[in-house]
């Protein structure tokens, strides 16, 4: 309990992490309560095409007269779901493979690590584009593709962490007492390596948001009329819009930057708070 309180206090003292937490919480709340924050539907057409910001449309309207602010709010749902969903998929895959490699060692470790090296040798974004083009540009397929290709780093982290603690006295004592491998792994090993897993997962959310936005911008992500920050930016591919209609691209670009920065700040705070060298 004292250790957890110490970690929490160190996190609270990390100002960028606290700012990031507040900003990220506001983004999550705006995504959840989007219908209460705007009177429009993200698919609703108005009478104003490419209208500048006004009291009726605070961030203007897009090329087909939809409210930009509304699409921005609903687009945050897509980005957050992709970020969290991707991390869940790759933590499960990487957790299983990294645990098997680190705990059992030998040929199991060699086989899994060589497979990991093969996956990491492929250009990540190119393979993602190929997978999404084959599976189809649906949000579930994007989560699946990003998760299936994103597990190697977390697998390496878990493997390395297990290698450092599996021969410690309390693990040896557990074996002597007849504890099963599953009990040793889930009750005595994994709880002690949650810190690096949690930090890596936090940064993984921001990476997945960037990847989804990039795919949507290229037309391989979430498809219109469903809104995402990436396909909102797709409307800004002409010099006329870039120069004279900033409401079509600046808000979405800022939301991506702000969200990614806030998540990264949270990750930095967690890394510092969970650092065993900083116990006071």
ABEGO torsion letter per residue (X at the ends): XAAAAAAAAAAAABAAAAAAAAAAAAAAAAAAAAAAABABBAABBBABBGBBBBAABAAEBBAAGBBAAAAAAAAAAAAAAAAAAAAAAAAAAAAAAAAAAAAAEEAAAAAAAAAAAAAAABBAAAAAAAAAAAAEBBAAAAAAAAAAAAAAAAAAAAAAAAAAAAABAAAAAAAAAGBBAAAAAAAAAAAAAAAAAAAAAAAAAAAAAAAAAAAAAAGABBBOABBBAAAAAAAAABAAAAAABAAAAAAAAAAAAAAAAAAAAAAAAAAAAABAAABX
